[in-house]
Amino acid sequence: MTVQDFATLGLADALLRTAATCGYTTPTPIQIGAIPPLMAGRDLLGLAQTGTGKTAAFTLPMLHRLAAAGARDKRIPKAPQALILTPTRELAVQIAGVVETFSRGLGLRHALVHGGVSARPQVVTLQRGVDVLIATPGRLLDLLEQRAVFLDRVCYFVLDEADRMLDLGFVRDVKRIAALVPKDRQTALFSATMPQSIVELTEGLLRNPERIQITPTSTPIERIRQSVMFVARNNKRPLLSRLLGAPEVSRAIVFVRTKHGVDRVVDALKRDGLQAEGLHGNKSQGARQTALDGFKRGRLPILVATDIAARGIDVQEISHVINLDLPDVPETYVHRIGRTARAGAEGIAVSFCETEEIGNLMAIETATRRSIDVDQKHDFHDAGIEAEYRSGRRPPVAASQRARRNNGNGNNGGGRPKQDANARSAGRPQNQGRRNGGGGNGRPRRSSEARQSA
């Protein structure tokens, strides 16, 4: 049966009214596939790219079932009945906004828990009693150790952007948290890709799950016009300024490999008279949220970011995505360019490629099964780099870039993060770090970008 609108999915009238008010009229494919089995109580593995409506796909049936079961009448302090676990603060904030919107007519309460801010207000909110908890792993484990929250009444457990969570090094955290949730829960796991690590995780978390796969992994959105510019490393920044200064660039995200690189690019753009701000894990939560809010509202035309912004950040009307540095992992390229061409719009993705990135470019073209158009119409075109690319010789995938990244305090760049022995801070203010250090208590040692994200 073809689903025509949300009314055919059996959701509560209050949810349908709110959905209509928010412009939700026709369900997306992931919503059509995921909502019925979740409404029926099935575990679910959902595979779909970001920007396809996954948040509503797990939020609507969860809230429907909580309301139908009288969750607000069973509410007790510190013990949520639903848990949504997600890798970054920005995504947690975004999901919390959706939960808040849809739960208004149901009398349900929610709490948002993440690092980078004081834990005290979060503890107070949990003490009052909430029905849905949205959390990042690091801060949640802190609050569990403080006995500020308990998970023994959780009936609905959702892992969003699971592959990204495991890529950031949260796998042991996820398993520790899952072990504290009752075994008879309903579990939904959403991921954009299906690496072996996700296969292994599903075996331990899901029971006879319904599997919904909407789009093939690593298939780019066809509405995005992709191109590559061959340019020497020292010419990347002047080319970037010239590109961003063009009138057709109304709102752009620039992806840079390292956090220090983000800061340098922002400074260079500002010197060239362009309005830009950075987003990366070393910035305070307030600075991150201010930059993201300004970008979403159109006050800030250029956001320069590490891959912390490659997934789960839903901003409409982004005209351009520019890869100043090509990622080491092809799937990361797909997530980056997926920030544009959202909500039926078209978009443009431009990638700069220096000599050491030719292997990355070839890997992306192999994974996406298409050649990226070469743009030679710029003042910094390097014919030598293009000739090397055209020769078909496939160099190693940017080993020197990884060395620069590790020496330069970079982020994960789309691959596995650099291991960091100082993982105890887990994205929290220093005065709330663990006294007993990272690793010895079962916590993984995560990259600095992962810690700051949590």
KEMI-883046 format. One record per residue: residue in three letters; y, z negated, x of N, C-alpha, C, O in turn. Coordinates in steps of 0.2 Angstrom, whole numbers, plus 5000, padded with zeros to 4 digits. Layout:
AlaYZXYZXYZXYZX ...
This chain:
Met499450005004500050005000500650005004500749965009 Thr501150045003501750045006502249995004502349994998 Val502449955008502949895006503649925006503849955011 Gln503949925000504649944999505149905000505649925003 Asp505049834999505549785000505249715001504649715000 Phe505649665003505449605004505049564998504649524999 Ala505349584992505049554986504249564985503949524982 Thr504049624988503349634988502849594992502249594992 Leu503249554997502849515002502649444999502349405003 Gly502849424993502749364990503149304993502849244992 Leu503649314996504049254998504449224993504549254987 Ala504649164994504949124989505649154987505949184991 Asp505849144981506449174978507049154982507549194984 Ala507149094985507649064989507749104995508249124997 Leu507149124998507149165004507349235003507749265007 Leu507149264997507249324996508049334994508349384996 Arg508349284991509049284990509449284996509949324997 Thr509249245001509549235007509449305011509949325015 Ala508849325011508749385015509149445012509449485016 Ala509249455006509649505003510449495005510749545007 Thr510649435005511349415007511449435014512049455016 Cys510949425018511049445026510849515027510849535033 Gly510749555022510649625023509849645024509749705026 Tyr509449605023508749615024508449645018508349615013 Thr508349715018508149745011507449775012507049765008 Thr507349815018506749845019506449815025506749815031 Pro505849785025505549755030505349805036505249865035 Thr505449785042505249825048504449825049504149785045 Pro504149875053503449875053503149815056502649795053 Ile503449775060503149715062503149665057502749625056 Gln503649665053503749615047503149635042502849595039 Ile503149695040502549725036501949705038501449675034 Gly501749705045501149695047500949615048500449595047 Ala501549575050501449505051501449455046501149415045 Ile501949475041502049425036501449405031501349355030 Pro501149465029500549445024499949405028499849355024 Pro499749415034499249375037499549305038499149255037 Leu500149295040500449225041500549195035500449135034 Met500649225029500749195023500049165021499949115017 Ala499549205023498849185021498549135025497949105024 Gly498949105031498649055035498349075041498049035045 Arg498349145042497949175048498349165055498949165055 Asp497949155060498249155067498449225068498149275065 Leu498949245072499149305073499349325080499749285083 Leu499249385083499449405089499849465087499649515085 Gly500549465088500949515087501249555093501549515097 Leu501149615094501349655099501949705097501749755093 Ala502549695099503049735097503649725102503749675105 Gln504049785103504549775107505149735104505149725098 Thr505549705108506149665106506549715102506649775103 Gly506949685097507349725093507049755087507349795083 Thr506349735085506049755080505949715074505649725069 Gly506249655074506249605069505749555069505549525064 Lys505549535075504949485076505149415073504749385071 Thr505849395075506049335073505949315065505649265063 Ala506149365061506049355054505349365052505149335047 Ala504949405056504249405055503849345055503449335051 Phe504049295059503749235060504149175056503849125054 Thr504749185056505149135052505049135045505049075042 Leu505149185042505049195034504449165032504449115027 Pro503849185034503249145031503149075033502849035029 Met503349055039503348985041503748945036503548895034 Leu504448965035504848925030504548925023504548875020 His504248985021503948985014503448935014503448895009 Arg502948935018502448885018502648815019502348765015 Leu503148795023503348735024503648705017503548655015 Ala504048755014504348735008503848725002503848674998 Ala503348765002502848764997502448694998502148674993 Ala502348675004501948615005502348555004502148495006 Gly503048555003503448495002503548465008503548405009 Ala503748505013503848475020504448425020504348375024 Arg504948435016505548395017505348325014505648275016 Asp504848325009504648255007504148225011504048155011 Lys503848255016503448225021503748215028503448195032 Arg504448225028504748225034504748145037504948105033 Ile504648145043504748075047505048085053505048145056 Pro505348035056505748045062505348065068504748045069 Lys505548105072505348125079504648175078504348195083 Ala504448195072503848225071503948295067503848295061 Pro504148345070504248415067503548435064503048425067 Gln503548475059502948505057502848585059502348615058 Ala503348605062503348675065503648675072504248645073 Leu503348715076503648715083503648795085503148825085 Ile504248815087504348875090504548875097505048845099 Leu504148895102504248895109504448955112504149015110 Thr505048955116505349025118505549005125505748955127 Pro505649065129505749055137506449035139506549005144 Thr506949065135507649055137508049015132507949015126 Arg508648985135509048955130509349005125509448985119 Glu509549065128509949115124509449135118509749135112 Leu508849145119508349165114508249105109508249115103 Ala508249045112508148985107508748975103508648965097 Val509348985105509948985101509949035096510049025090 Gln509749095097509649155093509149135087509349145081 Ile508649115089508049095084508349045079508249045073 Ala508648995082508848935078509348955073509448935068 Gly509749005075510249035070509949065064510149055058 Val509349105066508949135060508649085056508649085050 Val508349025059508048975055508548935051508448925045 Glu509148925054509648895050509848935044509948905038 Thr509948995045510149045039509649045033509849035028 Phe509049055035508549055030508248995027508048995021 Ser508448935030508148875028508648835023508548785020 Arg509248865022509848835019509648825011509748765009 Gly509348865008509148865001508448825000508248814994 Leu508148795005507548765005507548695006507048655005 Gly508148665009508148595010507848575016507648515017 Leu507648625021507348605027507848595033508348625033 Arg507648555037508048545043507748575049507048575050 His508148585054507848615061508248575066508748545066 Ala507948585072508248555078508148605084507648645084 Leu508648605088508648655094508648615101509048575102 Val508148625105508048585111508048635117507548675117 His508448625122508448665128508848625133509248585132 Gly508748645139509048615145509748645146510048685142 Gly510148615151510748635153511348605149511948605150 Val511148555144511648515140511348445140510748435141 Ser511748405138511448335137510948325132510948365127 Ala510448285134509848275129510048225123509648225118 Arg510548185124510648135119510748165112510448135108 Pro511148215111511248235104510548265101510448255095 Gln510148295106509548315103509048265101508648265096 Val509048205105508648145103508848125097508448105093 Val509548115096509748085089509548135083509348105078 Thr509648195084509348245079508648235077508448235071 Leu508248235082507548225081507348155078506948155074 Gln507748105080507648035077507748035069507448005065 Arg508248085067508348085060507848125056507748115050 Gly507448155059506848195056507048265055507548285052 Val506648315058506748385057506048415055505548385056 Asp506048475052505448505050505248565055504648575056 Val505748595058505648645062505948635069506548615069 Leu505648635074505948625081505848695085505348725086 Ile506448715088506448775092506648745099507148705100 Ala506248765104506248725110506048775116505748825115 Thr506348765122506148785128505648735131505748675130 Pro505248765136504648715138504948655142504648595141 Gly505348665147505548615151505848555148505648495149 Arg506348565143506648505140506248475135506248415134 Leu505748515132505348485127504848435130504748385128 Leu504548455136504148415140504548345142504248295142 Asp505148355144505548295145505548245139505448185140 Leu505748275134505748235128505148205126505048145123 Leu504548245127503948215125503748155130503548105128 Glu503948155136503848105141504248045139504147985140 Gln504848055136505348005134505147975127505447925125 Arg504648005124504347985117504947995112504947955107 Ala505348045113505848065109505648105103505948125098 Val505048135105504748185100503948185100503748165106 Phe503648195095502948195095502648255091503048285087 Leu502148285094501948355091501248345087500948395085 Asp501048285085500448275082500448295074499948295071 Arg501048315072501048335065501248405064501348435059 Val501248445070501348515070500848555066500248555068 Cys501048595061500548635057500648705059500148745058 Tyr501248725062501448795063501648795070502148765072 Phe501348835074501548845081501648915083501148955082 Val502248935086502448995087502649005095503048965097 Leu502349055098502549065105502949135105502549185103 Asp503549135106503949205106504049225113504149185117 Glu504049295114504149325120503649285125503849265131 Ala503049285123502549255127502449285134502349245139 Asp502449345135502349375141502949355146502849345152 Arg503549355143504049335147504049265149504249245155 Met503749225145503649155146503249145152503349105157 Leu502649175152502149175157502449205164502249175169 Asp502849255163503049285169503549245173503649245179 Leu503949195169504349155172504049085175504349045177 Gly503349085174502949035177502848975172502748915175 Phe502948985166502848925161502148915159502048875154 Val501648955161500948945158500648875158500348855153 Arg500748835163500448775163500848725158500548685155 Asp501548735158501948705153501648715146501548675141 Val501548785144501348805138500648775136500548745130 Lys500248775141499548745139499548665138499248635134 Arg500048635142500148565141500348545134500148505131 Ile500848585132501148575125500648595120500648555115 Ala500348645121499748665116499248615115498948605109 Ala499148585120498548525120498848465116498348425114 Leu499448465115499748405111499848425104499948375099 Val499748485102499748505095499048505092498548525095 Pro499048485085498348475082497948545083498248595082 Lys497348545083496948605084496848645077496748705077 Asp496948605072496948645065497548675063497648685057 Arg498048685068498648715066498548795065498048825066 Gln499148825063499148895062499548915068500148895070 Thr499348965072499648985078499849065078499449105076 Ala500449075080500649145080500949155087501349125090 Leu500749215091500949225097501249295097500949345095 Phe501849305099502249365099502349385106502549345110 Ser502249455108502349475115502549545115502349585110 Ala502949575119503049645120502549685124502549745123 Thr502249645128501649685132501049635132501049585129 Met500549665134499849635134499549635141498949665142 Pro499849595146499449595152498849545152498749515146 Gln498449545157497849505157498049425156497649395153 Ser498649405158498849335157498849315150498749265148 Ile499149365146499149355139498549355135498349315131 Val498049405137497349405135497049335136496749305131 Glu497149305142496849245143497149185139496749145137 Leu497749185138498149135134497849135127497749085124 Thr497849195124497649205117496949175116496849145111 Glu496549185121495849155120495849085119495349055116 Gly496349045122496348975122496748945116496648895114 Leu497148995113497648965108497548995101497648955096 Leu497249055101497149085094496449075092495949085095 Arg496349075085495749075082495649135077495949135072 Asn495149175079495049235075495749265073495849275067 Pro496149285077496849305075496849375072496449425074 Glu497349385068497449455066497949485071498349455074 Arg497749545073498149575079498549635076498349685073 Ile499249635077499649685074500049715080500349675084 Gln499949775081500249815087500649865084500449915081 Ile501349865085501749915081501949975086501850025083 Thr502149965092502250015096501850015103501749955105 Pro501650065106501350065112501750025117502350035118 Thr501349985121501749955127502049995131501750055133 Ser502649985133503050015138503350085136503450125140 Thr503350105129503550165127504350155126504550115121 Pro504750195129505450185128505750205121505350245118 Ile506250175119506550205112506750275113507150285118 Glu506550315109506750385109507450405108507750455111 Arg507850355105508550375104508950355110509650365110 Ile508750335115509050315121509150375126508550405128 Arg509750395128509750455132509750425139510250385141 Gln509250435143509150405150509350455155509250515155 Ser509650435160509750475166509750425173509850365172 Val509650465178509650425185510150465189510250525189 Met510550415193511050445198510850425205510750365206 Phe510750475209510550455216511150435220511550485221 Val511150375223511750355226511550305232511150265231 Ala511950315237511850265243512050195241512450185236 Arg511750145244511850075242512550055242512850025237 Asn512950075247513650055248514150095243514750075243 Asn513850145240514250175235514150155228514450185223 Lys513650115227513450095220514050055216514150075210 Arg514450015219514949975216515550025214515750015208 Pro515750065219516350105216516050155211516450175206 Leu515450185211515250225206515150185199515350215194 Leu514950125200514950075194515650075190515650075184 Ser516150055194516750045192517050115188517350115183 Arg516950165191517150235189516750245182517050265177 Leu516150235182515750245176515950195170516050225164 Leu516050135172516250085166516950095164517150075159 Gly517350135168518050145166518150205162518750215159 Ala517650235160517650295156517750275149517450225147 Pro518150315145518350295138517750285133517750255128 Glu517150325135516650325130516150265131515750245127 Val516350225136515950155137516350105133516850075136 Ser516050085128516350035123516149965124516449915124 Arg515449965126515149895127514549905131514049945129 Ala514549875137513949895142513649825145514049775146 Ile513049825146512649775150512549815157512249865157 Val512649775162512449795169511949755171512049695172 Phe511349775173510849735176510849735183510849795186 Val510849675186510849665193510249625195510049575191 Arg509949635201509349595203509449525204509049485201 Thr509949505207510049435209510649405206511049435204 Lys510649335206511149295203511749305207512349315205 His511749305214512249315218512549385218513149395218 Gly512149425217512349495216512749505209513249545209 Val512549465204512949465198513649445199514149475197 Asp513749395203514449365204514849415208515449425207 Arg514549445213514849495217515149555213515649575214 Val514649575209514849635205515449615200515849655199 Val515349555197515949535192516549535196517049555194 Asp516549505202517249505206517449575208518049585207 Ala517049615209517249685211517549725205518049755206 Leu517249715199517449745193518149715191518549755189 Lys518249655192518849625190519449645195519949655193 Arg519249655201519749685206519949755204520549775206 Asp519449795201519649855199519949865192520049915189 Gly520149805189520449805183520049805177520349815171 Leu519449795178518949795172518749725170518749675174 Gln518749715163518549645160517849635160517449675156 Ala517549595164516849575164516649505166517049475169 Glu516149485163515849415165515149425166514749465165 Gly514849365170514149365172513749325168514049275165 Leu513149335168512649295164512049285169511649335170 His511849225171511249215175511149145175511549105172 Gly510549125178510349055177510649005181510648945179 Asn511149015185511448965189512148945185512448895187 Lys512348985180512948965176512748905171512148905169 Ser513248865170513148815165512948845158513148905157 Gln512648805154512548835147513148855143513148905140 Gly513748815144514348825141514648895143514848935139 Ala514548905150514848975152514449025150514649085148 Arg513749015150513249075147513449085140513449145138 Gln513549035136513649045129514249075127514349125123 Thr514749055131515449085130515449165132515749205128 Ala515149185138515049255139514749295134514949345132 Leu514149265132513749295127514049305120514049355117 Asp514449255118514849255112515349305112515449345108 Gly515749305118516249355119516049425119516349475116 Phe515449435122515149505122514849525115515049585113 Lys514549475111514349495104514949515100514849555096 Arg515449475100516049485096516549545098517049555094 Gly516349575104516749625106517349615110517749655112 Arg517449545111518049525115517949545123518449555126 Leu517349545125517149555132516749625132516149625129 Pro517049675135516649745135516149745140515649795139 Ile516049705145515549715150515249655152515549605153 Leu514549655151514149595153513749615159513349655159 Val513849575165513349585170512849535171513049475171 Ala512249555171511749505170511049515174510949575176 Thr510749465176510049465178509549485172509849485167 Asp508949485173508449495168508449445163507949445158 Ile508849385164508849335158509049365152508949345146 Ala509449425152509649455146509249515144509449555140 Ala508749535148508349595146507949585140507749635137 Arg507849525137507449525131507749475127508049425129 Gly507649485120507749435115508549425114508749385109 Ile508949455117509649455116509849515111509849575114 Asp510049495105510149545100510849555099511149515095 Val511149605102511849625101511949695099511649745102 Gln512249705094512349775091512849815094513349785098 Glu512849875094513349925096513449925104514049925106 Ile512949915108512949915115512949995116512450025115 Ser513450025119513450095120513050115126512750165127 His513050065132512750085138512350025141512649975141 Val511850045144511449995149511450035155511250085156 Ile511649995160511750025167511249975172511349915172 Asn510750005175510349975180510649985187510550035190 Leu511049935189511349945196510749945201510749975206 Asp510349895199509649895203509149905199509049885193 Leu508649955201508049965197507549905198507449885203 Pro507249885192506749835193506149855196505949915197 Asp505749805199505149815202504549835197504049865199 Val504649805191504149815186504349865180504849855178 Pro503949915179504149965174504349935167504749955164 Glu503949885165504049855158504749825158505049825153 Thr504949795164505649765163506149825162506649805159 Tyr506049885165506549935163506549955156507149965153 Val506049955153505949965146506349915142506749925137 His506249845144506649795140507349795141507749785137 Arg507549815147508249825149508549875144509049865141 Ile508349935145508649985141508649975133509050005130 Gly508149935131508049925124508649875121508649865115 Arg509149855126509649825123510149865119510549845116 Thr510149935121510549985117510150015112509450005111 Ala510450055108510050095103509750045098509150065096 Arg510049995096509749945091510049965084510549995083 Ala509649945079509849945072509950025070510450035066 Gly509550065073509650135071510150175075510250235074 Ala510550145079511050175083510750215089510150205091 Glu511150255092510950285098511250255104511750215103 Gly510950265110511250235116511150275122510750325122 Ile511450245128511450285134511150235139511450175140 Ala510650255144510450205149510550245155510250305156 Val510850225160511050255167510750205172510850145172 Ser510350235177510050195182510250225189510250285190 Phe510550185193510650205200510050195204509650145204 Cys509950245209509350245213509550255220509750315222 Glu509450205225509550215232508850235235508350235231 Thr508850245241508250265245507650225244507150245242 Glu507750155244507250105244506950095237506450065236 Glu507350125232507150115225506750175222506550185216 Ile506650225226506250285224505550275221505350295216 Gly505250225225504550205222504650175215504150185211 Asn505150135214505250105208505350155202505050145197 Leu505750205204505950255199505250295197505150305191 Met504850315202504250345201503750305197503450335192 Ala503750235198503350195194503550195187503150185182 Ile504150195186504450195179504250255175504050255170 Glu504350315179504150375176503450385174503250405169 Thr503050355178502350355177502150315171501750335167 Ala502450255171502250205166502550225159502150225154 Thr503150265159503450285152503150355151503350385145 Arg502850385155502550455154503150505153503050545148 Arg503650505156504150545155504650545162504750495165 Ser504950605163505350615169506050595166506250605160 Ile506450555170507150535168507650595171507550615177 Asp508050615167508550665169508950645175509250585175 Val509050695180509450675185510150695184510350755182 Asp510650655185511350665184511650675191511750635195 Gln511850745192512150755199512950765198513350775203 Lys513250755192513950765191514350705192514650675187 His514350675198514750615200514850625207514550655211 Asp515450595209515750605216515250575221515350585227 Phe514750525219514450495224513650515225513250485228 His513550575222512850605222512650615229512950645233 Asp512050585230511750585237511150635237510550625234 Ala511250695239510750755239510150735243509550755242 Gly510250695249509650675253509150635249508550635250 Ile509450585245508950535241508650575236508050565235 Glu508950625233508650665228508050715231507550715228 Ala508250735237507750775240507150735242506550765241 Glu507150675244506650635245506250615239505650615239 Tyr506550605234506250595227505850665225505350655223 Arg506150715226505850785224505250795228504850835226 Ser505250775234504650785238504050765236503450785238 Gly504050715231503450685228503150635232502550605230 Arg503350615238503050565242503250495239503850485238 Arg502750455238502850395234502850335239502350315241 Pro503450315240503550255245503250195242503250195236 Pro503150145246503050075243503550055238504150075239 Val503450015233503949995228504349935231504249875230 Ala504849965234505449915236505249855239505449795237 Ala504849855244504649795248505249755251505349695251 Ser505649805253506249775256506749745251507049695253 Gln506749765245507149735240506849665238507249615237 Arg506149655238505949595237506149545242506249485241 Ala506149565249506349525254507049505253507249445254 Arg507549555251508249535250508249485244508649445244 Arg507849495239507849455233507649385235508049335233 Asn507149375239506849305241507349275245507449215245 Asn507649315250508149285254508849265251509249225254 Gly508949305246509649295242509649255236510049265232 Asn509149215235509049165229509149205223509549195219 Gly508749265223508749305217508349275211507949225212 Asn508349315206507949295200507249335200507149365205 Asn506849335195506249365195506249435195505749465197 Gly506749465193506849545193506349575189506249635190 Gly505949545185505549575180504749565183504349575179 Gly504649545189504049525191503849455191504249415188 Arg503349435195503249365196503749325200504049355204 Pro504049265198504549235201504349215208503749195209 Lys504849205212504749175219504649105217504949075213 Gln504149075221503949005220504448965223504648975228 Asp504548905220505148865222504848795222504648765216 Ala504848755227504648695228505048645224504848585223 Asn505648655222506148605219506148625212506648625209 Ala505548625208505548645201505648585197505648595191 Arg505748525199505848465195506448475190506348435185 Ser506948505192507548505188507448545181507748525176 Ala506948595181506748635175507348655171507348645165 Gly507948675174508448695170508848635166509248655162 Arg508748575169509148525166509648495170509648515176 Pro510148465168510648435172510348385177509848355176 Gln510648385184510248345189510148275187509548245189 Asn510548245184510448175182509848165177509648105176 Gln509548215175509048205170508348235173507848255169 Gly508348255180507748285183507248225183507348165182 Arg506648255185506048205186506148165192506248205197 Arg506048105192506048065198505348075203505448075209 Asn504848095199504248105203504148175205503548185208 Gly504648215205504548285208504148335204503848315199 Gly504148395206503848445202503148465205503048445211 Gly502648485201502048505203501548445202500948455200 Gly501648385205501248335205501048305198500548265198 Asn501348325193501248295186500948355182501048345176 Gly500748405185500448455181500948515179500748565176 Arg501648505180502148555179502048605184501948595190 Pro502148665182502148725187502748725191503348695189 Arg502748755197503348755201503648825200503348875201 Arg504248825196504448885194505048915198505348875202 Ser505248975197505849005201506448965198506448935193 Ser506948975202507648945200507848975194508148945190 Glu507749035193507949075186507649045180507949035175 Ala506949025181506548995176506848925174506948905168 Arg506948885180507248825178507848825175507948785170 Gln508348865177508948865174508948895166509348875162 Ser508448935165508348965158508048905153508248915148 Ala507748865156507448815151507848755149507748715145 
